[in-house]
Amino acid sequence: MLRQVIHRGLQSFFYKLGLFVSRHPVFFLTVPAVLTIIFGFSLLNRFQPDTDLESLVAPSHSLAKIERSLASSLFSLDQSKSQLYSDLHTPGRYGRVILLSKSGGNILHQADVILQIHRAVLEMKVNYKGYNYTFSHLCVLRNQDKKCVLDDIISVLEDLRQAALSNKTTARVQVSYPNTKLKDGRSSFIGHQLGGVTEVPNSKDQRVKSARAIQITYYLQTYGSVTQDLIGEKWESEFCKLMHKMQLDHQDLQLYSLASFSLWKDFHQTSLLARGKILVSLMLILLTATLSSSMKDCLRSKPFLGLLGVLTICISSVTAAGIFFITDGKYNSTLLGIPFFAMGHGTKGVFELLSGWRRTRENLPFKDRVADAYSDVMVSYTMTSSLYFIAFGMGASPFTNIEAVKVFCQNMCVSILLNYFYIFSFFGSCLVFAGQLEQNRYHSIFCCKIPSAEYLDRKPVWFQTMMNDGHHHTSHHETNPYQHHFIQHFLREHYNEWITNIYVKPFVVILYLIYASFSFMGCLQINDGANIINLLASESPSVSYALIQQKYFSNYSPVIGFYIYEPLEYWNGTVQEDLKTLSQGFNTVSWIEQYYQYLRVGNISATNKSDFISILQSSFLKKPEFQHFKNDIIFSKAGDENNIIASRLYLVARTSENTQREAVELLEKLRPLSLIQSIKFIVFNPTFVFMDHYGLSVTMPVLISGFGILLVLILTFFLVIHPLGNFWLILSVTSIELGVLGLMTLWNVDMDCISILCLIYTLNFAIDHCAPLLYTFVLATEHTRTQCIKNSLQDHGTAILQNVSSFLIGLVPLLFVPSNLTFTLFKCLLLASSCTLLHCFVILPVFLTFFPPSKKHHKKKKRAKRKEREEIECIEIQENPDHVTAV
């Protein structure tokens, strides 16, 4: 009872709203237009891109950021950039280049050419306010001699060149991999500087026979001043231009350059590449909506309403964007999905209102027809819009740990609210004017009066075709002229009979089993998308660089900083064994290991604190080959006693080409050890900031949104149209969501912020299209389930087909945007719309004929009413035998 009261109350409210809109159409047309103009100007004036890629795509709250702060408080990360090597996430300003020899070549034989390029970089000048700056003015300086920090591979190349100039063979200069001995006696790890290495067979010291690639990084100082940052940015830009010029001068080498701004630039490049394609997409949607709203009947055809419906969503999106920028929002490329998301939901409301208009009685005044359409459609559209708002509102909550997802969901909430307002106001006004034209018998395209049938019969065929209002096709069997709409005609005359055929149903069941099998198989293979190149333009320098880097420099993980942040008894044998256990399996760059070896070689005993620290300070750290380890130890002095309060060492693990995944596994293995070991330490690399619990952070929004929608549907189980409608809706949405998730995994789509946003949208897109169909079915009073599903498809199938076809055609231009982000968007939205279409037109029409709700009670009620009517007629005949004919 309560269910019917709520439903009728909502229908009554929207009937009155429809009447109010139909009586004041100019007002409801003007207000949205004025709002769009106001906020549209703010969009142009306040547009600002977001340049902080880390804040957008890295988890906002992660242990890695806390560890970074702690590590930075102990040892300056700016001074440690060269030691804490990271593939694409190096902090601060820098320039990096990979030099690749031709296939079969040895890059070490081209040492002279590489050093020429290196000198060109050092001599490159950047002008700022009349002053010239070179690398030596901007570089990170070493503490011991205040010289620029340079990669050790430069020293190796200089030794090779000197050997070549002095007529020595390069074999005399022994280069080992991954650790090599430098001329000054230092042992250096060059695993990230030399790539594509072939070692000399049976070589005990791992001597290098040949190498394909060399990677050199130039680190710039970061003082935190705006001026320094501007000069550094100009230097990076000139560096990339210089590398391009050097590529033209040295055709025997392939040069790939990267700078700190490259990732952001190539991330933003997607928006620039997609601008033209989005306009083409809009044109295709406009064309599809116009054609799908047309009929041969020039009176009842509504092509301009389809066109105006799409424009309604466009202006509401412009208004939403203006509000976003007024509130100091910054644009990023993930927001490219909002126009498609908004269009998919908004046009569904447009086409449902058009279908609702077609279901109204023609003999009513146009204002009453608008009110009836509102009463019929807006209840369901309000429910689906509310669920959109709940889903994306949950995604914008503090539970979401990815800023890009949070910003997107906030914008989507505003877009949904404005879509809803613009559809019942702006598009409702357009529907009022179109209804008035139809009532007054004006042509739907030319807006001229349609001649009478007698007048048309005297005119040529072409004129009759253009001015045909359907009077030739209307018979006493077809009281509704709108039945001639080509989609409705196809569904009624062909598709409905075919899909409910008893011989088709087994094949549909088999099809669903195949669909469920592939979906389940894909759900077992989900990969997290922590790799940032998934968000970049596919033909950008950053992606090219990352692919070459992954191919030639993926033998070793990023360098992991191992920070011991509490005083430790390094001279204790037990502590030494614990340190060996922790670093077991890693390639270590460690002052502790070198110091222990120094003591063993010199046969020096340091078994107590005073001897250990005294020899360390007075002897070991004075040696030229060990001086650089001063940066890895923090001493404190209490009276005459020295203490080591903190120290660090570096760990590098052997990896395969999937370096990032293995780096995450290393982090997950090392971090728990810091809680159970007696040695108090933290591990850190800049890459960890982007990957720390990324899988959990990126999947949390869709889990929360899904839970929110499920909770709302369960709580409103007995407050909506029918509880079985909610039950079927939950099953359908779950099936579609898991199908999209599994199939996109099989299509090589990782779980990054774009795919997660698409999964949140899939929840709502499925509800948007399945809900009207299911609720019409459960409320139908026909004798059989088959007849009920036929009527449901006839009522809502046209709107579903119109919307999904417009949506799919609008996605096609995304294929031609050379960007990984848009490829992901295209794949996910294509799967979402295809799976929804499959369920609405194939799976649900068949499965609903097998399972509840039963329609037998409706049949019994109708039989009882018919029997009662027959009894009344019999009584009347018996009482009035002379008036049988009248009865």
C-alpha positions, -999 to 999 in steps of 0.1 A, spaced: 0 0 0 28 24 10 45 16 -23 15 26 -44 10 58 -24 46 69 -29 45 60 -66 12 78 -72 25 108 -52 56 111 -73 36 107 -105 12 134 -93 41 157 -85 57 153 -119 24 157 -136 20 191 -119 57 199 -128 50 191 -164 19 214 -164 39 242 -148 67 239 -174 41 237 -202 24 269 -190 58 289 -186 80 275 -214 97 308 -221 109 311 -185 123 275 -184 139 281 -218 156 313 -208 169 306 -173 192 277 -184 204 296 -214 214 326 -192 232 303 -167 252 287 -196 262 321 -209 273 333 -175 293 302 -165 305 297 -201 325 330 -199 340 319 -166 352 287 -184 371 307 -209 386 332 -184 395 309 -156 407 278 -174 439 264 -158 456 230 -162 468 210 -132 506 205 -135 512 183 -104 509 148 -118 519 132 -85 490 148 -66 466 136 -92 475 100 -98 495 89 -68 475 77 -37 469 108 -15 474 90 18 501 64 18 528 51 40 553 59 13 547 96 17 553 94 54 585 74 47 596 100 22 592 128 49 612 107 74 639 99 49 641 135 38 645 146 74 675 124 78 692 128 44 684 154 18 665 138 -11 677 165 -35 713 154 -28 703 117 -30 686 118 -64 715 103 -82 717 74 -58 679 68 -55 674 60 -91 638 58 -103 626 50 -138 600 77 -145 593 92 -110 626 110 -103 618 140 -80 628 176 -89 642 189 -122 664 167 -144 673 158 -180 678 122 -190 688 106 -223 692 71 -236 717 66 -264 710 34 -284 734 19 -309 722 2 -341 713 -34 -340 744 -56 -335 765 -26 -325 784 -19 -293 777 14 -277 810 13 -258 829 17 -292 812 51 -296 825 66 -264 840 96 -282 806 105 -299 788 101 -266 812 123 -248 808 150 -275 771 149 -268 778 151 -231 800 182 -236 773 198 -257 749 194 -227 774 209 -203 781 238 -225 744 245 -234 733 280 -222 700 292 -210 693 329 -210 671 344 -182 668 382 -178 701 388 -196 721 362 -177 734 329 -193 731 298 -172 749 265 -179 745 231 -163 773 240 -138 752 268 -125 721 246 -119 735 212 -111 733 192 -79 768 196 -62 787 169 -44 794 176 -7 830 166 -7 844 187 -36 814 209 -47 815 196 -82 785 186 -103 770 152 -97 774 131 -128 767 95 -136 797 72 -132 792 59 -167 808 92 -179 841 82 -161 839 48 -178 835 64 -212 864 88 -206 886 58 -196 876 40 -228 883 71 -249 917 76 -233 925 40 -240 915 44 -276 936 76 -280 967 59 -265 964 30 -290 954 6 -262 928 -20 -268 895 -15 -251 899 -49 -235 926 -34 -213 899 -11 -198 878 -37 -180 841 -28 -176 822 -51 -153 784 -53 -149 765 -44 -128 793 -33 -104 825 -19 -120 857 -4 -106 864 32 -115 897 49 -120 897 65 -86 892 32 -69 855 35 -62 832 6 -68 801 18 -87 768 3 -96 760 9 -133 731 -14 -138 708 15 -146 733 33 -168 744 5 -191 717 -16 -209 715 -45 -233 747 -60 -219 763 -91 -232 789 -105 -208 822 -123 -216 815 -160 -214 828 -177 -182 840 -144 -168 843 -145 -130 842 -107 -127 813 -103 -151 832 -84 -177 812 -67 -204 816 -79 -239 792 -54 -256 763 -32 -247 734 -17 -268 724 14 -247 737 40 -223 715 61 -200 728 94 -187 709 117 -162 717 153 -155 703 164 -121 694 200 -114 694 216 -80 660 224 -64 660 254 -41 623 259 -39 624 294 -55 602 303 -84 631 318 -103 652 287 -99 622 266 -111 617 288 -142 654 286 -151 653 248 -146 623 245 -168 639 265 -196 671 243 -192 650 211 -196 633 225 -226 666 234 -242 679 200 -233 651 182 -252 657 205 -282 694 198 -281 688 160 -280 666 164 -311 693 183 -329 719 157 -319 697 130 -333 699 147 -367 737 151 -365 744 115 -353 723 91 -375 743 61 -362 727 66 -327 691 67 -316 685 93 -289 655 93 -265 652 122 -241 631 128 -210 627 157 -186 608 162 -154 580 181 -173 577 154 -200 552 132 -181 529 161 -173 533 175 -209 524 142 -225 496 136 -200 481 170 -210 488 163 -247 459 139 -247 435 168 -242 450 187 -271 449 157 -294 413 149 -285 398 183 -290 390 179 -327 378 143 -322 354 153 -294 338 178 -318 335 151 -345 319 129 -318 294 156 -309 285 160 -346 280 122 -349 258 121 -318 237 151 -331 233 133 -365 223 100 -349 199 116 -325 183 136 -352 178 106 -376 166 83 -348 140 108 -338 126 112 -373 96 95 -390 80 95 -424 51 113 -407 60 150 -411 36 159 -383 47 135 -356 84 133 -366 106 151 -340 141 155 -356 147 189 -340 138 175 -306 165 149 -309 190 176 -320 179 199 -292 181 171 -266 218 166 -274 224 204 -273 207 204 -239 233 180 -225 261 201 -242 250 234 -226 245 217 -192 281 203 -194 294 238 -203 276 252 -172 291 224 -150 326 231 -164 321 268 -156 311 261 -120 342 238 -117 366 265 -128 349 292 -107 355 271 -76 393 272 -84 393 237 -101 422 228 -124 417 208 -155 434 174 -161 431 149 -190 410 124 -170 381 149 -172 378 140 -209 354 113 -199 328 137 -184 312 147 -217 307 111 -227 294 101 -192 270 130 -191 259 124 -227 251 88 -220 229 96 -191 213 128 -204 203 116 -238 186 86 -221 163 111 -204 157 129 -236 148 98 -256 126 85 -227 107 118 -227 102 115 -265 89 79 -260 67 91 -232 53 118 -255 45 91 -281 26 71 -255 2 100 -247 -32 103 -263 -32 126 -294 -67 140 -286 -54 157 -254 -42 193 -254 -5 196 -258 0 209 -222 -17 178 -208 4 156 -230 36 171 -217 23 166 -181 15 130 -189 49 124 -204 65 139 -173 43 117 -150 53 86 -170 90 92 -174 104 115 -147 98 91 -118 122 65 -133 146 92 -145 147 108 -111 155 75 -95 183 67 -119 197 103 -116 197 99 -78 216 67 -81 242 84 -104 245 111 -78 250 86 -50 275 65 -69 297 94 -79 291 112 -46 306 81 -29 335 83 -53 341 119 -43 341 111 -6 372 111 16 374 73 12 387 79 -23 425 80 -22 432 90 -58 428 128 -63 421 124 -101 392 101 -93 379 124 -66 380 155 -88 362 136 -116 335 123 -93 329 158 -79 325 172 -114 302 143 -124 279 150 -95 275 186 -106 270 175 -142 243 150 -132 224 177 -112 226 202 -140 216 175 -166 185 167 -146 176 204 -142 182 212 -179 162 182 -192 130 191 -173 134 228 -179 152 235 -212 143 203 -230 109 203 -215 102 238 -229 114 225 -263 89 196 -260 62 221 -252 68 241 -284 71 210 -305 38 197 -290 21 230 -298 33 228 -334 20 193 -337 -14 202 -322 -17 231 -347 -7 207 -375 26 224 -385 53 206 -404 80 192 -380 109 205 -402 96 234 -423 72 247 -396 45 254 -422 9 244 -421 2 208 -434 -24 208 -462 -55 188 -460 -57 152 -474 -79 163 -504 -53 190 -513 -24 165 -511 -42 140 -533 -40 166 -562 -2 171 -558 28 152 -571 42 122 -553 73 140 -541 51 167 -525 29 141 -509 59 124 -494 73 156 -479 39 166 -465 26 132 -455 12 133 -420 4 96 -419 -33 97 -427 -28 71 -455 -12 46 -432 -36 50 -403 -64 23 -401 -91 15 -376 -68 -13 -363 -39 12 -355 -52 39 -333 -16 51 -325 1 67 -355 34 67 -336 36 30 -341 51 38 -376 84 50 -360 109 27 -377 125 14 -344 91 7 -328 79 -10 -360 110 -32 -361 106 -42 -325 69 -48 -327 67 -67 -360 100 -86 -360 123 -86 -330 98 -92 -302 84 -123 -319 119 -136 -326 135 -132 -292 105 -148 -274 104 -177 -298 108 -210 -278 135 -222 -302 157 -191 -296 157 -193 -258 181 -223 -255 207 -204 -276 203 -173 -254 209 -194 -223 241 -209 -239 252 -174 -249 248 -162 -214 268 -191 -200 296 -183 -225 294 -146 -214 295 -155 -177 325 -179 -183 346 -153 -200 337 -127 -174 347 -150 -146 379 -159 -163 388 -122 -167 379 -113 -131 406 -138 -120 433 -120 -140 429 -84 -129 460 -62 -130 465 -29 -112 474 0 -135 502 17 -115 521 22 -147 517 59 -155 523 55 -193 487 42 -194 476 78 -190 499 94 -216 496 101 -253 507 69 -270 531 85 -295 546 108 -270 584 110 -262 577 98 -226 561 66 -238 589 60 -264 614 66 -237 596 43 -212 594 14 -237 631 16 -245 640 19 -208 619 -11 -201 635 -31 -228 672 -23 -221 673 -12 -184 648 -35 -167 674 -60 -153 674 -42 -120 648 -26 -98 648 10 -88 674 17 -61 657 12 -27 670 34 1 674 14 33 674 40 61 684 29 97 669 57 117 679 47 153 713 41 168 726 6 162 755 -15 175 772 -20 141 802 -36 157 780 -63 172 783 -96 153 745 -103 158 737 -70 142 760 -77 113 743 -110 107 709 -93 108 720 -68 82 733 -95 60 700 -114 63 680 -83 54 701 -75 23 704 -111 12 694 -115 -24 700 -78 -32 729 -61 -50 740 -37 -22 757 -3 -24 766 -1 13 792 17 34 787 -11 60 797 -38 36 827 -18 23 838 -10 58 836 -47 70 856 -57 39 881 -29 46 886 -42 81 890 -78 69 916 -69 42 936 -48 67 932 -74 94 919 -47 117 899 -55 148 870 -32 157 848 -52 181 838 -23 203 822 10 198 851 33 202 874 14 179 846 9 153 838 46 151 874 58 155 887 37 126 856 46 105 862 84 109 899 86 110 909 60 84 880 46 62 862 78 53 895 95 46 903 72 17 895 88 -17 875 57 -28 853 58 3 849 95 9 815 95 -8 801 73 21 803 104 44 769 113 29 754 80 42 762 84 79 750 109 105 773 113 135 765 130 167 789 140 195 782 138 232 812 151 250 842 132 237 821 103 225 809 100 189 778 81 180 761 69 147 725 80 151 714 71 115 727 57 83 716 44 50 725 19 23 711 11 -11 695 -22 -23 689 -32 -59 671 -64 -68 674 -84 -100 641 -80 -120 625 -89 -153 608 -65 -177 578 -61 -154 600 -39 -131 571 -20 -114 552 -51 -103 583 -66 -88 592 -33 -71 558 -34 -54 564 -70 -43 598 -59 -29 581 -31 -9 555 -55 4 582 -79 15 606 -54 31 581 -32 49 567 -59 73 603 -68 82 608 -34 96 581 -41 122 594 -75 134 632 -70 132 653 -55 160 668 -32 134 645 -1 130 645 9 93 624 22 65 627 17 28 620 43 2 622 51 -35 603 78 -53 585 52 -73 568 39 -41 548 71 -38 530 62 -70 526 25 -63 521 21 -26 488 2 -22 477 15 -56 455 -15 -63 435 -9 -31 434 28 -36 422 26 -72 395 -1 -66 381 15 -34 359 41 -52 340 14 -73 336 -8 -43 322 21 -22 299 32 -51 287 -3 -57 280 -8 -20 262 26 -19 239 17 -48 233 -18 -34 224 -4 0 200 22 -15 182 -5 -37 179 -28 -7 166 -1 17 140 10 -9 130 -26 -16 94 -20 -4 93 17 -12 96 16 -50 73 4 -77 78 -33 -70 103 -52 -48 109 -78 -75 119 -49 -98 147 -40 -74 157 -77 -71 160 -81 -109 178 -48 -111 204 -58 -86 210 -91 -105 212 -73 -139 236 -46 -127 258 -72 -110 259 -93 -142 268 -63 -164 294 -49 -140 312 -83 -136 310 -88 -173 326 -55 -181 353 -60 -155 362 -95 -168 361 -86 -205 381 -54 -201 408 -74 -183 409 -99 -212 412 -69 -235 444 -59 -217 429 -30 -197 445 -25 -163 428 -11 -132 439 25 -134 419 56 -125 402 58 -159 390 22 -159 377 25 -124 357 56 -133 343 37 -162 333 9 -138 315 33 -116 297 47 -147 288 11 -158 268 6 -126 247 36 -134 245 31 -171 231 -4 -165 205 9 -140 196 37 -164 186 13 -192 174 -18 -173 153 -1 -146 125 13 -169 123 -21 -187 122 -41 -155 97 -19 -137 73 -19 -167 75 -56 -169 68 -63 -132 38 -39 -132 24 -53 -165 -10 -70 -162 -11 -91 -193 -19 -128 -191 16 -141 -198 52 -131 -191 60 -132 -228 33 -106 -236 46 -85 -207 81 -84 -219 69 -76 -255 51 -46 -242 81 -35 -221 104 -37 -251 78 -18 -272 75 10 -246 112 14 -237 132 -5 -264 131 25 -288 146 49 -262 173 23 -252 183 17 -289 183 54 -296 205 62 -267 230 32 -270 234 37 -307 241 74 -303 265 66 -275 284 40 -295 287 61 -326 299 90 -304 327 67 -291 341 60 -326 363 91 -329 381 82 -297 398 54 -317 417 79 -337 431 98 -307 467 85 -303 465 82 -265 465 53 -241 440 72 -219 414 75 -247 420 39 -258 412 28 -222 381 51 -222 369 37 -255 374 0 -246 356 4 -212 327 24 -225 322 2 -255 320 -29 -232 297 -10 -208 272 -1 -236 275 -35 -254 269 -56 -222 240 -33 -213 225 -37 -247 230 -75 -246 211 -77 -213 183 -54 -223 175 -70 -256 187 -106 -253 192 -119 -218 165 -102 -198 137 -108 -224 144 -145 -223 152 -150 -186 121 -130 -175 99 -155 -192 113 -183 -170 114 -167 -135 91 -146 -113 71 -124 -111 43 -146 -122 14 -132 -142 -12 -159 -133 -29 -138 -106 -36 -110 -132 -51 -137 -155 -73 -150 -126 -84 -114 -118 -94 -108 -154 -113 -141 -156 -132 -132 -124 -141 -98 -138 -152 -113 -171 -173 -139 -153 -189 -113 -131 -197 -92 -162 -213 -122 -179 -234 -129 -149 -247 -93 -148 -255 -95 -185 -274 -127 -180 -295 -112 -151 -303 -82 -173 -314 -104 -202 -336 -125 -179 -352 -94 -164 -357 -77 -198 -363 -104 -224 -377 -78 -248 -344 -58 -248 -318 -85 -255 -305 -67 -285 -299 -36 -265 -281 -55 -238 
